[in-house]
Amino acid sequence: MASPTPLPPETAATARAPRSSPPVWAVLLAACAGQFLVVLDVSVVNVALPSMRTDLGLGGTALQWVVNAYALTFAGFLLLGGRAADLFGRKRVFLAGLGLFTAASLAGGAAQEPWQLIAARALQGIGAAVLSPATLTILTTTFPTGAARTRAIGTWTAVGAGGGAAGGLVGGVLTEYLSWRWVLLVNVPVGAVVLVAAAVWLTEGRSGRARRLDIPGAVLVTAGVAALAYGIVQTEPHGWTAAASLLPLLAGAALLAVFVAVEARTEEPLMPLRLFRVRAVSAANTVMVVCGGGMFAMWYLMSLYLQNVLHFSPVKAGLAFLPHSLSIVVGSKLAPRLMARVDGKLLAIAGGSLAVIGYAWQSRMDADGTYVGTVLGPAIIMSLGSGLMMTPLAASATSAAAPSEAGLVSGLVNTSRQIGGALGLTVLATVAAERITARGGAGPEALAAGYGHAFVVATGIIAAAVVLMAVLLPRTPAATATATATRSSS
């Protein structure tokens, strides 16, 4: 038997050398860039909505679906995306999610019909749901436990908050100086660069135990909530008892019932129902659904008020949202420090009560309002209250979870908030449309009355959430809250 041909010295050395690890700064940059795009697209379209409506002839219903299509698919597939990274590999899933997100952004920016834009936004949401969990998982598996990982997650969190804060301003600048299409097209060159960088820099990795993907669960919950949202929209022109409203509402309820049945029987459920036997988990998720229902529509309604009633340019409207964004960031950063001294439940109630005051104040908007007199004060109060409330709610949910399930419970909280927000936007947009029609059309007085009435309803929803906090949430001692606040915020 012939002996193997010896390798040249340099080839042999190369074969023996382990593959070098990518620089950690490159991994951090790729993960943060992906998360920035995901969070940015939650808010970047809001300022562009009036321009989209004019260019594509979007009706009021289609306009809200530009926002809701992203929120619904993002919420419905978020937990599925997290599990896909374990099963198929974090790098592969990161690239797949980013590729879908980038391609959908291109399709949305090139849309010529309303349905094309809405479909592209739905695909963006699926891409974001696959991409977002992978970004955090890549960081936690790249950086060892300790100060390095803490700094990396802190950077990731700050970039996410920055994406939300920058969304309105970026959307305003792109809409005014280029076109509304660029609030979507801007993702294409950025996404392409990050795709190439991630393909070169990231290394593959997956968990030791492969788990099945609960695709039926993700499809059922997304379709069920979407059907409910569509049915609610139909109540504005047809009423609650018309077949056009009742059929999708009943279909949505049936789909969600099937979802619960599937989750109870599957071996690897998307949403393990046993977790809801834990009081803290079930209570916090219930409150998150209600809070999302009242708060998510704020950006949508205020963007329309600023541009359609106060006649702000897109850039000016984007700048007008900075106090909202900064106040949420301040509240979110203050909450963990306050939780070291105050019971988490009491802080959540206090934050929710502050938000109620801000929303009630904002409901007094009228056609003769000014930014300083009508918008700025309520913006700071309701956004600061929201920031103070969300962290203790998330901490309450995760405080009772086993360490191995903390990530899953955190994902459930985010899913609940997104689903509640999608349904809330549908309800509040429908309420606003009914009042605008009752006031005789699309003049500034009618528009202001409609948006203000929607804020009245939102105030009631958030007040109901505060009552639910007082009744349902268990107390979270300061020591426990402090330990879980940082974990849940990531």
Secondary structure as GFF3:
##gff-version 3
##sequence-region A 1 490
A	DSSP	alpha_helix	9	16	.	.	.	ID=ss1
A	DSSP	alpha_helix	24	43	.	.	.	ID=ss2
A	DSSP	alpha_helix	49	56	.	.	.	ID=ss3
A	DSSP	alpha_helix	60	88	.	.	.	ID=ss4
A	DSSP	alpha_helix	90	109	.	.	.	ID=ss5
A	DSSP	alpha_helix	114	142	.	.	.	ID=ss6
A	DSSP	alpha_helix	147	177	.	.	.	ID=ss7
A	DSSP	alpha_helix	182	185	.	.	.	ID=ss8
A	DSSP	alpha_helix	187	201	.	.	.	ID=ss9
A	DSSP	alpha_helix	215	238	.	.	.	ID=ss10
A	DSSP	alpha_helix	243	265	.	.	.	ID=ss11
A	DSSP	three_ten_helix	273	277	.	.	.	ID=ss12
A	DSSP	alpha_helix	279	295	.	.	.	ID=ss13
A	DSSP	alpha_helix	298	304	.	.	.	ID=ss14
A	DSSP	pi_helix	305	309	.	.	.	ID=ss15
A	DSSP	alpha_helix	314	320	.	.	.	ID=ss16
A	DSSP	alpha_helix	322	339	.	.	.	ID=ss17
A	DSSP	alpha_helix	344	362	.	.	.	ID=ss18
A	DSSP	pi_helix	371	376	.	.	.	ID=ss19
A	DSSP	alpha_helix	377	399	.	.	.	ID=ss20
A	DSSP	three_ten_helix	403	405	.	.	.	ID=ss21
A	DSSP	alpha_helix	406	438	.	.	.	ID=ss22
A	DSSP	alpha_helix	444	472	.	.	.	ID=ss23
A	DSSP	alpha_helix	478	489	.	.	.	ID=ss24
###
